[in-house]
Amino acid sequence: MNQNVRDQKNKTEEIPIEIPLYKNNSASYIFGASVDTSYSSSSDLSGESDLVLLDRPNPPANRAWCSDENEPVLTVNLANYIKPTAVSYQHFKWNGTVPHGSPRVFNVFACIDFNCEKTEPLVTNCEYKSFGEIQEQIYQIPSNSKTKSIGKVQFRFLKNHGNVKKTCVSLVRVYGESTGIPKMREFKTKKISKTCSEFKHIHHHNPFSYDKFIEKTCGILFSKGCCSVCPECCDECYIQDYTGFYEIVEFLLLFLGVPSIFLLCIFKSCKSDE
């Protein structure tokens, strides 16, 4: 092998292989992110905390993650490990002035351990401002940040607009770079085969049935290809519904029959009168 060929081979071997990086919102529920309720403040969204991660253009006003705690904390399990580049907050649609109760100042920390006992600041003193009616406001993480790959973050809300007791959070995002594109969450549709139009029809004409007996999580609507964001029939976007209580009732009605349920109620009533 002559010298020129040998030199060329050495140069080729020295060139590092560039790994492609993908930028995405790793705090998206649809990609698999979730709220770690064990390390978050208590919220009005009992069992549905993940709504604060449901990435959509206009989150509904009546389904925010609200907490009465002083300086509430929201801990998020990211969909994949990322090198964080920015975080953002988006309140439900407002005009002119940010509504009272929405976050005003917050910090975001990277959790180094599972319990978030050891943390590193990603970005501090983020202020959600009333200017230009910008719904999503993005806060860049300093380029000199030493934080590398993380899978969990904590939002710590220090002040809210109006200085009221309850802080209500509509939608948080965590942007970052990773070597892989996260896959959309797979949803088990169980026995539901409703189309989008049928969901809407039941929502408008039989709201009790829709609310209590129809499994209509946003996950199902996404998996059915109904739309890229929650449709009008899912403005409230339940993450968890069709509770075990209704499954038990359904089981009793199916296998024991209505007469048995009626007799059981009479028996309980007689026992209570004794």
C-alpha positions in Angstrom: 0.0 0.0 0.0 1.6 3.3 -1.0 1.8 6.3 1.4 -1.0 8.3 -0.3 -3.5 5.5 0.0 -2.4 4.9 3.6 -2.8 8.5 4.6 -6.2 8.7 2.9 -7.4 5.6 4.8 -6.3 7.1 8.2 -8.1 10.3 7.5 -11.3 8.4 6.7 -11.1 6.5 9.9 -10.6 9.7 11.9 -13.8 11.2 10.7 -16.5 10.7 13.4 -19.8 9.3 12.4 -22.4 12.1 12.8 -25.4 10.8 14.7 -28.6 12.6 13.6 -30.5 14.5 16.3 -34.2 15.0 16.3 -35.9 17.9 18.0 -39.4 17.3 19.5 -41.6 17.9 22.4 -40.7 15.0 24.7 -43.4 16.1 27.3 -46.2 15.1 24.9 -48.7 12.7 26.3 -49.3 11.3 22.8 -45.6 10.3 22.5 -45.7 8.6 25.9 -44.9 11.3 28.5 -46.8 11.3 31.8 -47.2 13.2 35.0 -45.5 11.6 38.0 -48.2 12.3 40.5 -46.1 10.8 43.4 -43.8 13.8 43.1 -46.3 16.4 42.0 -48.6 18.7 44.0 -52.2 17.6 44.4 -54.5 18.8 41.6 -58.2 19.2 40.7 -57.6 16.7 37.8 -58.0 13.6 39.9 -56.7 10.7 37.8 -56.4 13.0 34.7 -53.2 14.9 35.4 -51.8 13.9 32.0 -54.2 16.4 30.4 -51.6 19.1 31.1 -49.3 17.2 28.6 -51.8 16.8 25.8 -50.1 18.8 23.1 -52.8 20.7 21.0 -53.1 24.2 19.5 -55.8 25.4 22.0 -56.1 23.6 25.3 -59.6 24.0 26.8 -60.2 26.4 29.7 -62.1 24.0 31.8 -59.6 21.2 31.9 -56.5 22.8 33.4 -54.2 21.2 36.0 -55.1 23.4 39.1 -53.5 23.2 42.5 -54.2 25.1 45.8 -50.7 24.4 47.1 -48.3 27.3 47.6 -45.7 27.1 44.8 -47.0 23.9 43.3 -44.8 21.4 41.6 -45.5 19.4 38.4 -43.2 16.5 37.7 -43.1 15.1 34.2 -41.8 11.7 33.0 -40.6 12.5 29.5 -41.4 10.3 26.5 -37.7 9.6 25.9 -34.3 10.7 27.1 -33.3 14.1 25.6 -30.7 16.8 25.8 -33.1 19.6 26.7 -33.0 22.8 24.6 -36.1 24.7 25.6 -39.3 24.6 27.6 -42.5 26.4 27.0 -45.8 27.2 28.7 -49.1 27.8 26.9 -52.3 28.9 28.7 -55.7 28.5 27.3 -56.7 31.1 24.8 -56.8 34.6 26.2 -57.0 38.1 24.8 -55.3 41.2 26.1 -54.5 40.1 29.6 -53.4 36.7 30.9 -56.2 35.3 33.2 -55.8 35.3 37.0 -54.5 32.0 38.3 -52.3 31.2 35.3 -48.5 30.7 36.0 -46.5 33.9 36.0 -43.0 32.9 37.2 -41.7 29.4 37.3 -38.4 27.4 37.3 -37.7 24.1 35.5 -35.3 21.5 36.9 -33.9 18.3 35.5 -34.3 15.3 37.8 -31.0 13.5 38.2 -32.5 10.6 40.2 -35.9 8.9 40.0 -37.3 10.6 43.2 -36.2 14.0 42.0 -34.2 14.4 45.3 -31.2 15.5 43.2 -31.9 18.1 40.6 -30.2 20.6 38.3 -31.7 23.9 37.1 -32.5 24.0 33.4 -34.0 27.5 33.2 -35.1 29.8 36.0 -37.3 32.9 36.4 -39.4 32.0 33.3 -42.1 34.7 33.1 -45.4 34.2 31.3 -46.2 37.7 30.1 -49.1 39.6 28.6 -47.6 40.8 25.4 -48.6 40.3 21.8 -51.2 37.8 22.9 -48.7 35.0 22.3 -50.2 31.8 23.7 -47.1 29.6 23.8 -44.1 31.4 25.2 -40.8 29.5 24.8 -37.8 29.7 27.2 -34.4 28.7 25.8 -32.1 26.6 28.0 -28.7 28.3 28.1 -26.3 26.8 25.5 -23.7 26.4 28.2 -25.9 24.1 30.3 -24.0 21.0 31.4 -27.2 18.9 31.5 -26.8 16.1 29.0 -29.5 13.4 28.8 -32.5 13.5 31.1 -35.8 11.6 31.4 -37.7 13.6 34.0 -38.2 17.3 34.8 -39.9 19.4 37.4 -41.9 22.6 36.9 -41.9 24.7 40.0 -44.5 27.5 39.9 -43.5 30.4 42.1 -46.1 33.1 41.3 -49.3 33.3 39.4 -51.2 36.1 37.7 -53.4 38.0 40.1 -51.6 36.5 43.1 -54.6 34.2 43.8 -54.7 31.0 45.8 -55.1 28.6 43.0 -52.6 28.1 40.2 -54.0 26.6 37.0 -51.6 25.1 34.4 -52.9 24.4 30.8 -50.0 23.0 28.8 -46.3 22.5 29.3 -43.8 21.4 26.7 -40.1 20.3 26.9 -38.2 20.5 23.7 -34.9 18.6 23.2 -32.6 16.6 21.0 -32.5 12.8 20.9 -31.1 10.2 18.6 -34.5 8.6 18.0 -37.9 9.8 17.1 -40.5 8.9 19.8 -43.3 6.7 18.6 -46.9 7.6 19.2 -48.5 6.0 22.2 -50.4 2.8 21.3 -54.0 2.8 22.6 -56.0 -0.3 23.4 -59.5 0.4 22.0 -61.1 -2.6 23.8 -64.6 -3.1 22.3 -65.2 0.4 21.0 -65.8 0.8 17.3 -67.5 4.2 17.2 -66.6 6.6 14.5 -66.0 10.3 15.0 -69.4 11.3 13.9 -71.0 8.7 16.2 -69.0 10.1 19.1 -70.3 13.6 18.3 -73.9 12.4 18.0 -73.8 10.7 21.4 -72.1 13.7 22.9 -74.8 16.1 21.8 -77.9 13.9 22.0 -77.2 11.6 24.9 -74.7 13.4 27.2 -75.3 11.1 30.2 -74.4 8.0 28.2 -71.4 9.8 26.7 -70.2 10.9 30.1 -70.8 7.7 32.0 -70.7 4.8 29.7 -68.7 5.6 26.6 -64.9 5.0 26.5 -63.8 8.1 24.7 -60.3 8.9 25.7 -58.3 11.2 23.5 -56.0 8.2 22.9 -58.8 6.3 21.3 -59.8 9.3 19.1 -56.1 9.7 18.0 -55.8 6.0 17.3 -59.0 6.0 15.2 -57.5 8.8 13.1 -60.4 11.1 13.9 -58.2 14.2 13.9 -54.7 15.4 14.7 -56.0 17.1 17.9 -59.1 16.4 20.0 -62.3 17.0 18.0 -65.1 19.1 19.2 -66.7 16.1 20.9 -63.6 15.7 23.1 -63.0 19.3 24.2 -62.7 18.0 27.7 -60.4 15.3 26.6 -60.6 12.6 29.3 -57.4 10.7 29.7 -58.9 8.1 32.1 -62.6 7.3 32.2 -65.0 4.4 31.9 -64.2 3.6 35.5 -64.1 0.2 37.2 -67.5 1.1 38.8 -69.3 1.0 35.4 -67.5 -2.2 34.4 -68.8 -3.8 37.6 -72.3 -2.6 36.9 -72.1 -3.9 33.3 -70.9 -7.3 34.6 -73.8 -7.5 37.1 -76.4 -6.5 34.5 -75.0 -9.0 32.1 -74.6 -12.1 34.3 -77.0 -11.5 37.1 -79.7 -9.7 35.3 -81.7 -6.6 36.3 -84.1 -8.6 38.6 -81.2 -9.8 40.7 -79.9 -6.2 41.1 -83.4 -5.1 42.1 -83.7 -7.8 44.7 -80.3 -7.0 46.0 -81.3 -3.4 46.5 -84.5 -4.4 48.3 -82.4 -6.7 50.6 -80.0 -3.9 51.5 -82.9 -1.6 52.1 -84.5 -4.1 54.5 -81.3 -4.7 56.3 -80.8 -0.9 56.8 -84.4 -0.6 58.3 -83.7 -3.3 60.9 
